[in-house]
Amino acid sequence: MASADQTVLQFVPLSSSLSAKVHPLVIFNICDCFVRRPDQAERVIGTLLGSILPDGTVDIRNSYVVPHNESSDQVALDIDYHHNLLSSHQKVNPKEVIVGWFSTGFGVTGGSALIHEFYSREVANPVHLTVDTGFTNGEASIKAFVSVNLSLGDQQLAAQFQEIPLDLRMVEAERVGFDILKATAVDKLPTDMEGMEATMERLLQLIDDTYKYVDDVVEGHVAPDNNIGRFISETVSSIPKLSPSAFDKLVNDSLQDQLLLLYLSSITRTQLSLAEKLNTAAQVL
């Protein structure tokens, strides 16, 4: 017969609304630190800086690497370097505080619990951001985790990393660079026209998805969402009302201005090259 008094193992649940938002500058900085890492280092780790938004979202805006030595059973961080660099950052951006830490590699490793314990003393409920620079699944996957405590009654036994929603927001110019960065190999960097073409194709795909969603709602295949409807309405109302002829004229004038700038810059380069050759010939004579 089971005892009447039972001790139950349980996880301490997190708020379901907990999420994180990371700026692309953070990802680029982490990748740059990984490229410049010491030869014997398998990964780089560092501190994430940002703020907590009013809705509870962790806004990750900046980062810096922290030197460390890592073995199978222990991790040694340069804590003095971490605190000195944090102090320097806050002199420039006093509103940015520690919100977590990052590491390169695929997912969470054994030493991550030790590092997370250190950052838990620096800030409550830190976010652990991982960037897969090894392209394990064919691309650089980016994930965010928080620690969930496993308790036995009132006694904490261990902690488990739980993935949380991560929002990577960027403008189109940053997205083109990020799409190239997360691919395993690229032949060349896209030109301005190729980048614009990719942006327009993505825009057309989003418009098609919006059309499909609206049609499904009207036909009763999908339950309506007031927030999505309000967002679509605000987006449509923000588009300036232009006739097709006025829109074509606006695009053509802008294109002609860009072609004129390209022409003038080409003439300038040709003139500088010619002047350099004439100067070299005059010195030889």
N, C-alpha and C positions, 0 to 999 in steps of 0.2 A: 504494500500500500504506500502511496506517495505521501511524503510528509506534508503537513498543513502549511508549514513555513517554508517557502521556496525562495531562493535567491535567483533572480532573473538577469541574464546577460542582455544588455540593451545598448543601442547606439543613441547618442544624444543627437536628435534631429536638428538640422539647420533650417533657417528660414527659406521657404520655397522661392522667395523673390530675390535671393542673393544671386547676383550676376556681376560680370566684369566687362569693362570696355577698355580696349587697348588702342593706342595711337600707333600708326605705322612707323613713326620715328623710333619707337621702342624696339620693334622687330628688326629694323635696319641696324640699330646700334648693337643688338645682341649678335646678329650675324657678323658684323664687323669685328666684335670682340672675339668671336669664335675663330675667325680667319687669322687674327693676330695673337692667338693663344700660344703659350710656350710649347715646344715640341713634345715634351713628355706629358702634357695635359690632355686627357681624353675629352673633357668638357669644360665649359666655363659656367660659373655661377655669379650671381650679383644681386643687387638690391633694386626693387621697383619703387618708384616714387609717383605720387599722385594725390588724389583726394577721394573722399566719400561724398557722392552726390546726395541731394535731399531724399531721393527715392531709395537709397541704400546701395546703389550701384557703385562698384569700385572703379574709379576712373584712373587708368594707368597712363601717365604722360611722359615719364622719363625713367632712365635706368643707368646704372653704372656697374662695372664688373668689380668683384672682390677677389683678390688673390687667395688661393686655398691649396692645401695638400690633402689628397684623398687616398685612402687605402680601403681594403675590404671590410674593415671593422671600425674605422674611425675617420673623421673629417676635421681638419684644422683650418679655421678661418683666420684671416688677418683682421682682427676686430679693430685694432687701432686705425688701420687704413680705412676701414668701413666708416668709422665714426668721424674721421678727419674729412673724408670726401663728402659725407652727409652734411657736415657743418658748412663746407664750402658751397654745396648746392643750395642750402637754405639761406645763405647770404644773398644769393641771386634770386631765388624763388622761395620766399619764406612760406608760401601757402602749400608747397609740395611737401608731403610727409611720407614716411615709409608705409607702403600698403602691402608689401609682400616681397617675394624674391623670385628669381628666374634661374633656369638651368637649360642647357642644350642637351639634346638627346631625346629618345622616344619614350615618353611616359615617365613614370616615377620609378626611381631606383632605390636600392637598399639604404644608401647614405642620405637620401632625401629626408627621412624622418629626423635625423640628427640636425640637419640644417634647419628644417622647419621648426624644430624645438627652439633653436636659437632665435629665430625671427619672431616666434611667439612671445618671447620676452621683450622684443622691441616694439611690437604692435599687437593688438588683440585681433585674433582671427586673420592671420596673413594669407594672402593669395599666392599660390605657387604656379608660376607660368612656365610651361615647357615648350621649347621650339626644336623641332626635329630637324637638325641640320644634316643628318645622315640620309634624309630622303628614304626612310624605311618603306613607306607605302607609295613611293614614286613622287612624292611632293613633301614640302616642308609643313607638316601639320603643326598646328598651334593649339594648345589646350590649357585650361586653367583649372586648378584644384584647390580645395580647402580641406582642412583636417577635421574629421569627425571622431569624437571620443567613444571608445567602447568601455563601458563601465560594468562592474559587478556590484550591484547594490549602490553604495555610496563611494566605492573605490574604483578609481580609473585604472584600467588594465593596459590599454593600448590605444592607438589612433589609426584611422583609416583615411586615405585620401579619396575624396569624392569630387568628381568632375562637376563644374558649374558652367552655365551658359557664358560664352565669350563672344563679344561683339567687336569686330574689327572694322572700324569706320575710317573711310579715307575718301579724298577727292579723286577724280578720274585720273589725274596725272600721277598720283601716288599709286593708284590701283594698277596702272599699266606697268610701273616698275615692280610692284609686288608680284604680279602675275609672272613676270620674267624671273624674279628671284626665287619663287617657289617651284619652278620647273627644274627638272634634273639637268637639262642641257638646252641651250639655245644657239642657233646659228649666228644671229646678229641681233643687235638692238633695233627695235622698230623705229621707223622714221615718223615724223609728225603726221604724215598722211595715213600711215599704217595704224598709228595709235588712235587717230580720229576715226578710222574705219572700224576698229575693234570697239571703240566706245559707242558708235552709232549702232553696230550690230547688237551690243548688249542692251542699248536703249530700246531698240525695236522688240527684242525678246521680252523685256519688262512690260512694254505696252501690250504685247500679245497676252502675257500672263494676266495683266489687269483686265483686259477684255474678256478673257475666259472666266475669270472670277466673277465679274459683274453679270455675265450671261448665266452662269450657274446659280447665282443668287436670285436673279429674276425668274428663272425657270424652277426654282425651288429645290435644286440639287444640293445646294450648300446653305447652311444656316447663316443668316446675315450677321455681320460683326459691325457694331456701331463705330468702333475705333477705326477700323479699316475704311469704312465708308466716309467717315469724317476726314481721314487723311487723303483719300482720293479726291474728295470735294475741294479741299484746300489746295491740293496740287494742281487740279484743273483750273481753279480760279486764279492761281498765280501766273498762269501762262498769258502773256500779252496777246491781245486780240489784233492780229495782223491779217490783212488780205494776202492771198497767195502772191500777187504781184509785188506787194510791199515787202514780203518776206524774201522773195527772190532777189529784189534789188538790194536788200540789206546784206544778204549773203554774198552777192556778187561784188558789192562795194568793198566788203571786208576782204574777200579773196583777192581783189585787185590791189588793195593796200599791201597785203602780205607778199604778193608777187613783185610789187614795186620795191619793197624792202629787200627781198632776195636779190633782185637785179642790182640795186645800189651796193649791197654788200659784196656781190660778185665783182663789180667794177672796182670797188675799193681794194679787194684782195689782189686783183690783177695789176692795179696801179702800184701797190706796195711791192709786189714781186718784181715788176719791171724796174722800179726805182732801185731795188736792192741789187739787181743784176747790173744796171748801169753804174752804180756806185762801185761794185766789185771790179768791173772792167776799167773804170777810171783809175782805181788804185793800182791795178796791174800795169797799165800804161805809164 
